[in-house]
Amino acid sequence: MDTALLEVFLEVARRESFTAAAGSLGYTQSAISRQIAVLESSVGGPLFDRLPRGVRLTEEGRALVPHATAVVGRLRAAVADVRAVRTLGGGGLRIGAIPTADMALIPRAIAKFRRAHPAVVVTHTEGLTRGLVVDVREGDLDLAVVGTAHPEPAFEGVHLRKLMDDALSVALPLGHRLAARDMLSLADLEGENWIAGQPRTQDTLIAGVQDSDFRPQIPYVVLEWSAKQGFVAAGLGVTLVPTLAAASVRSDVVVVALDPQEVTPRSVFVATPEGVEDSAAVAAFLELLRVAALDR
């Protein structure tokens, strides 16, 4: 059954006239008559009694009215929702991010987005890069901010857009022998215990600072950034600090820059599903992320 016929039916029922309905909808009277006849054939019974002046709903017609109203109403609501998504007057945005991006970059961008587009429902998931990439590829996230030690990573099924280079420093406990230095080399850190989020160095930020002579020891595997700082403050080791997280370092931890000639900055990307056109919400949030990255 063509839903357009239901709209014609409801208009005729409202006006009790083929002629009046034709004028309202921009059809000829004969076109309205033909469409009602088609609908009557579809439902298997007369919907209107044809009177000398106008028409009147039959019992069958009265039975159809609430159903036609519901169908047409849902169709109009669907069209309105689609248009709202395209104009940021509704819909949703599902964001993922690595923990360090959640320190300041993501909250600032979300806050600005919500002020500009309050009707869009924003949800957020924190995770590690590999899991976030899978969520984007599988369609569970619209976009994710991810980080990698590799400047040109190859992640299947996602489109990567470079957001920023995230320089790395090292966090030391107060009173550490190197805490007063302005810059450190890898040789300075020889023999230090390292605190990282994964036991394998190639899966951590340390992957970007390794060379043939640098072999970090990772006796403590700690996922949470705040917990890593606790281990550092207790004198149990040192850890890498991306620029994204530098502003949130606690007062009993000292951050010292690493020699940029020896240390590769972490590359931060925005991942979106490969081959999928950016929605209006994604495009708007991407622009806010770029601004937030410049203002960090």
C-alpha positions in Angstrom: 0.0 0.0 0.0 1.4 3.3 -1.1 1.6 5.7 1.9 0.9 8.6 -0.4 -2.6 7.2 -0.9 -3.1 7.2 2.9 -2.3 11.0 2.9 -4.8 11.6 0.2 -7.4 9.4 2.1 -6.9 11.4 5.3 -7.2 14.7 3.4 -10.5 13.6 1.7 -11.8 12.4 5.1 -10.9 15.7 6.7 -12.6 17.8 4.0 -15.3 15.4 3.0 -14.8 16.4 -0.6 -12.7 15.1 -3.5 -12.7 18.6 -4.9 -11.6 20.3 -1.7 -8.9 17.7 -1.1 -7.7 18.2 -4.7 -7.3 21.9 -4.2 -5.4 21.4 -0.9 -3.0 18.8 -2.3 -2.5 20.3 -5.7 -4.2 17.5 -7.7 -7.1 17.5 -10.1 -10.4 16.1 -8.8 -10.2 13.1 -11.1 -6.7 12.3 -9.8 -8.0 12.3 -6.3 -10.9 10.0 -7.3 -8.5 7.6 -9.0 -6.2 7.4 -6.0 -9.1 6.7 -3.6 -10.3 4.0 -6.0 -6.9 2.4 -6.0 -6.8 2.5 -2.2 -10.3 1.0 -2.0 -9.1 -1.8 -4.2 -6.1 -2.4 -2.0 -8.2 -2.7 1.2 -11.0 -4.6 -0.4 -13.9 -2.3 0.3 -15.4 1.2 -0.1 -14.0 3.9 2.1 -16.4 6.7 1.2 -20.0 7.0 0.3 -20.3 9.3 -2.8 -23.0 11.8 -2.0 -24.6 14.5 -4.3 -22.5 17.0 -2.5 -19.2 15.7 -1.2 -18.4 12.3 0.4 -18.7 10.6 3.7 -16.6 7.9 5.4 -18.1 4.4 5.3 -17.7 2.1 8.3 -14.6 0.6 6.6 -13.3 4.2 6.1 -13.7 5.0 9.8 -11.8 1.8 10.7 -8.9 2.9 8.4 -8.6 6.4 9.8 -6.6 5.7 13.0 -4.2 3.3 11.2 -3.7 5.8 8.3 -3.1 8.6 10.8 -0.5 6.5 12.7 1.3 5.4 9.5 1.4 8.9 8.1 2.4 10.4 11.4 5.3 7.9 11.8 6.4 8.7 8.2 6.4 12.4 8.9 8.3 11.9 12.1 10.9 9.8 10.3 11.4 12.5 7.7 11.6 15.1 10.4 14.2 13.1 12.3 16.3 12.6 9.2 16.3 16.3 8.5 17.1 17.1 12.1 20.2 14.9 12.0 21.4 16.6 8.8 20.9 20.1 10.4 22.2 19.1 13.9 18.7 19.5 15.3 18.7 16.0 16.6 20.4 12.6 16.3 23.4 11.4 18.2 27.2 11.4 18.2 29.2 8.4 19.6 32.8 9.4 20.5 35.7 7.3 21.7 39.1 8.5 23.0 42.3 7.3 24.6 42.7 8.3 28.3 45.2 11.1 27.7 42.9 12.8 25.2 40.2 12.7 27.9 42.4 14.9 30.2 41.4 18.1 28.4 41.1 17.8 24.6 37.9 15.8 24.5 36.1 17.4 27.3 36.7 20.9 25.9 35.5 19.8 22.4 32.4 18.1 23.8 31.5 21.1 25.9 31.7 23.4 22.9 29.7 21.0 20.8 26.9 20.7 23.3 26.6 24.4 23.6 26.4 24.8 19.8 24.2 21.7 19.2 22.2 20.9 22.4 19.7 18.7 20.6 22.4 16.2 19.5 22.9 13.4 22.1 26.6 12.9 22.7 27.9 9.6 24.3 31.6 8.9 25.1 33.7 5.7 25.5 37.3 5.6 26.8 39.6 2.9 25.7 42.9 2.0 24.2 43.8 2.6 20.5 43.4 -1.0 19.3 39.9 -1.4 20.8 38.7 2.0 19.7 39.8 1.3 16.1 37.7 -2.0 16.2 34.7 -0.1 17.6 34.9 2.5 14.8 35.4 -0.2 12.1 32.4 -2.2 13.4 30.2 0.9 13.5 29.9 1.1 17.3 31.6 4.5 17.4 31.2 7.4 14.9 34.7 8.6 15.6 37.6 8.0 18.0 40.7 9.9 19.0 43.6 7.4 19.0 47.4 7.6 19.4 50.3 5.6 18.0 54.0 5.7 18.0 54.0 5.3 14.3 53.5 8.4 12.1 51.7 6.4 9.4 49.9 3.5 11.1 47.9 1.0 9.0 44.6 0.2 10.7 42.2 -1.8 8.6 38.7 -0.5 8.0 39.2 3.1 9.3 40.0 6.4 7.8 42.7 8.3 9.8 43.0 12.1 9.9 46.1 13.5 11.7 45.1 15.7 14.6 48.4 16.6 16.2 51.9 15.4 17.2 52.0 14.8 20.9 55.5 15.4 22.3 56.7 13.1 25.1 58.3 14.0 28.4 59.2 11.8 31.4 57.6 12.0 34.8 60.0 11.7 37.8 59.4 11.7 41.6 60.3 14.8 43.5 63.9 14.6 44.6 64.9 12.3 41.7 68.5 12.8 40.7 67.4 14.2 37.3 64.4 16.2 38.4 66.2 19.6 38.1 67.2 19.0 34.5 65.6 20.9 31.6 65.9 18.1 29.2 66.9 14.4 29.3 68.3 12.0 26.8 67.7 8.2 26.7 71.2 7.6 28.1 70.3 9.6 31.2 67.4 7.2 32.0 69.5 4.0 31.7 68.7 1.6 34.5 65.4 3.3 35.5 62.4 1.2 36.2 59.5 2.1 33.9 55.8 2.2 34.6 53.7 1.5 31.5 50.2 0.4 30.5 51.2 -2.8 28.8 54.0 -5.3 29.5 55.3 -5.3 25.9 57.2 -2.1 25.0 55.9 -2.2 21.4 52.3 -1.7 22.8 53.2 1.4 24.8 54.3 4.9 24.4 57.9 3.7 25.0 57.7 2.2 21.5 58.4 5.7 20.1 61.6 6.2 22.2 63.4 2.9 21.6 66.6 2.6 19.8 69.2 -0.2 19.5 70.7 0.6 22.9 67.6 1.5 24.9 66.0 -1.5 26.7 63.5 -0.3 29.3 62.6 -2.5 32.2 58.8 -2.5 33.0 58.3 -4.1 36.4 55.0 -2.3 37.0 52.1 -2.5 34.5 49.5 0.2 35.4 46.6 1.1 33.1 45.2 4.2 34.7 47.1 7.5 34.1 46.4 8.8 37.6 47.6 5.5 39.1 50.9 5.7 37.1 51.5 9.0 38.7 51.0 7.4 42.1 53.7 4.8 41.4 56.0 7.6 40.2 55.4 9.8 43.2 56.2 6.8 45.5 59.6 6.5 43.8 58.9 3.1 42.1 59.9 4.2 38.6 59.4 6.7 35.8 56.8 7.0 33.1 56.2 8.8 29.9 53.9 11.8 29.8 52.3 13.0 26.5 51.7 16.7 26.1 47.9 16.0 26.2 48.3 14.9 29.8 51.0 17.3 31.0 48.5 19.8 32.5 47.0 17.1 34.8 50.3 16.0 36.5 50.1 16.0 40.3 52.2 18.3 42.4 54.5 15.5 43.8 55.6 14.5 40.3 58.1 16.4 38.1 57.9 16.4 34.3 61.1 16.9 32.3 61.2 17.1 28.5 62.9 14.4 26.4 65.4 15.2 23.7 63.3 15.6 20.5 66.2 14.3 18.5 65.9 10.9 20.2 62.2 10.7 21.0 59.5 10.4 18.3 56.3 12.3 19.2 53.2 10.2 19.5 50.9 10.7 16.5 47.3 11.5 17.4 44.6 10.7 14.8 40.9 10.9 14.5 39.6 7.5 13.2 36.3 7.3 11.3 34.8 4.4 9.5 36.4 3.8 6.1 34.2 4.7 3.1 31.5 6.4 5.2 30.7 10.0 4.6 31.0 12.2 7.6 27.6 13.0 9.2 26.9 16.6 10.0 27.6 15.9 13.7 31.0 14.2 12.9 32.0 17.1 10.6 31.2 19.7 13.3 33.0 17.8 16.0 36.1 17.3 13.9 36.4 21.0 13.4 36.1 21.6 17.2 38.7 18.9 17.8 41.1 20.7 15.4 40.6 24.0 17.2 41.0 22.3 20.7 44.3 20.7 19.5 45.6 24.1 18.4 44.6 25.7 21.7 45.9 23.1 24.0 
